[in-house]
Amino acid sequence: MKEIGEYLHQIREEKNISLKEIQEATKISMRYLEAIDRGDLDGIPGDVYRKGFLVNFANAIGLDGQAVLQKYNQMKTAEEEEVRQIQHQVAVQESRTPQTLDNEQLRGFYLGIVVALIGILIVTSFFLFPSYHSKNLKGIDGANGAQVITTKTNSPTKRKFIAPITVNAIFKDNVWIQVKSDGDYLYGVDGMTFDPSQAQQVWTAQREMIIKMGNPAGVVLTFNGKDLGQLGERGKIKTVKLTPHGLEAL
């Protein structure tokens, strides 16, 4: 996963965007932004948070967050498959290996497996990020210069979301927000106030999400790609609950 962090770091440097600016736009903790920037995605606890932070980071530097997420999912799936294959090879070899093998022989066998795994990971990184390794980043729109990540598809496919519950928030006015995702407060129990100058936020959950809003008329929420419309009046307080099955007013 380090290649994703290196790519985002390079784009951020090229656009002269500081981590402080990204923090102000996304409200993500600086230590998590630094982890993404150096490619240490495992330093972010929880895969749901990791994906959400990755999308918000990419959006904040002008990339397509969903495209970056798709690349992350491809890499993660490839790595998991490689691990499964290696584990299978080890199991098969152990079943065929005479029990009389000494420690030196076993050590040499496992060292060979490790070297093979490293080689596979290197090849995979070049396969998934060919444009990055060739220093010829693709997905640059010649008309407006905006840098995006593009993916080829042979036929229309249904868009995949980060998690069973994926909420995008765009702010048109000052709005106080408290988000509780699967029992955890994303911005603390006191919530956070957002304004129109701040970047789009992406929140995710596996089971349920409870969103409490002060001035709900000032925010546009989409739930798994569907616009939820105006959820309340200007200056009022509104609380909604989202599950994989849909929206519930509280």
JOLIN-V572111 format. One record per backbone hydrogen bond with DSSP energy under -0.5 kcal/mol. NH is the residue of the N-H (numbers start at 1). CO is the residue of the C=O. Records with the same first field share a line. If there is no record, write none. Layout:
# JOLIN-V572111
NH: CO, CO
This chain:
# JOLIN-V572111
4: 1
5: 1
6: 2
7: 3
8: 4
9: 5
10: 6
11: 7
12: 8
13: 9
14: 10
15: 11
16: 13
17: 12
18: 16
22: 18
23: 19
24: 20
25: 21
26: 22
27: 23
32: 29
33: 29
34: 30
35: 31
36: 32
37: 33
38: 34
39: 36
40: 35
41: 39
43: 40
44: 41
45: 43
50: 46
51: 47
52: 48
53: 49
54: 50
55: 51
56: 52
57: 53
58: 54
59: 55
60: 56
61: 57, 58
62: 59
63: 58
65: 63
68: 64
69: 65
70: 66
71: 67
72: 68
73: 69
74: 70
75: 71
76: 72
77: 73
78: 74
79: 75
80: 76
81: 77
82: 78
83: 79
84: 80
85: 81
86: 82
87: 83
88: 84
89: 85
90: 86
91: 87
92: 88
93: 89
94: 90
95: 91
96: 92
97: 93
101: 98
106: 102
107: 103
108: 104
109: 105
110: 106
111: 107
112: 108
113: 109
114: 110
115: 111
116: 112
117: 113
118: 114
119: 115
120: 116
121: 117
122: 118
123: 119
124: 120
125: 121
126: 122
127: 123
128: 124
129: 125
130: 127
133: 129
134: 130
135: 132
136: 131
141: 139, 146
142: 140
145: 141
148: 139, 146
150: 148
165: 205
166: 164
167: 203
168: 222
169: 201
170: 220
172: 218
173: 218
175: 194
176: 214
177: 192
178: 212
180: 210
181: 179, 184
182: 180, 208
184: 181
186: 179, 184
188: 185
191: 188
192: 177
194: 175, 192
198: 195
201: 169
203: 167
205: 165
209: 242
210: 180
211: 209, 240
212: 178, 210
213: 238
214: 176
215: 213, 236
216: 233, 236
217: 233
218: 215
219: 216
220: 170
221: 219
222: 168
223: 226
224: 166, 222
226: 223
227: 225
228: 221
236: 233
238: 213
240: 211
241: 248
242: 209
243: 246
244: 207
246: 243
248: 241
250: 239
